[in-house]
Every structure is written in C-alpha cells, then in structure tokens.
C-alpha cells in the first residue's frame, strides 16, 4: 500500500475516533435500532438463512439485540480472531461468548465452527464508509481477507458521522453492496 494512502487512512481513523469519543450511548442505540430495522426489511436479509454479523463494541453500531432477536430463527455467525484471520462460529446464546485479547471483544469461543461458504449475507462494521461502498476498517485487514473468499451480499453499517466523501482504498479493500447508516 502506498505511503500516501496509509497516511490518509491513519488521519481518517484518528478523526473518526475523535468523533466516536463524543458519541452518546442513547443516540448510538437509537441509531443502531434504525439501522437494523432497515436491514430487516431487505429482501437479501429475508432470504438469508445464515448471516455473519459482529458482536459490537461500545463505539460501534450496536448488534446485541439484533443477534438476540434472530439467532433462534436464522443461523447467526460471529467472527473469532485467530492469529491474522477470522474464524466463524455459530452464536448459540451468551454462554458461547468469552472476552479475549488483544481487543477484549466478546467472541464465540464455544460456538460451533462454521465456514464462509455457508454465509449468505454479512453485516460489516467499519471506521468509515463512503457512498460508493468503500469501507475502511481498523487496519488489520481481517474482513477484507475473509470476504475475498466468497462473493456474499455485504452490508456496511455505521453512524452518520462515519460517512465521508471518499475512503482511501487500495486493491485489497473489499467494497460493500450497501451502506446503511443513521
């Protein structure tokens, strides 16, 4: 990746982090509910039997109630960080989650192993998105490497302040089919 793109991504991450520090928890929850209401109305969501989503951190679009609502009627997969990749695990309730380093994220350590080939839709977090479907993550490339393996309907989710005019990208970055924000 060029130094210029790397620099622009670093600056954008710093800018969004500053905005996230001002995020009110009630507004985040209200915005998250709007986002997931829109996701639930998508034909791709209605048709999907297996959905990959993430267990949200406090500064991300909140996924907990969405996961809790759907895991008994759809197969909900959550990512587990293993070295430099994401392993997919079935969410079967709170008992399968455990906080793990390096990020302290609750991950489905005890969930059954699943394959990317099963996934019909993925809900992807990001630091920033643009309206062309470009996404910038936290910089480790976990989702980009995973999503290169199969063409899946990809929905990027974020708060309105995370939508920027242009996300700096390179050839390794995977674009989203849809961006939903509130």
Protein Blocks (a to p, Z undefined) as FASTA:
>chain_A
ZZklmmmmmmmmmmmmmmmmmpcfklmmmmmmmmmmmmmmpmklmmpmbdcdddddfkbc
cfklmmmmmmmmpccdddddehjaccddddebjklpccddfkopacdfkbccddfklpmb
dcdddfbdcfkopacdehnommmmmmmmpccdddddddfklpcfbdcddfklccdfbdcd
ZZ
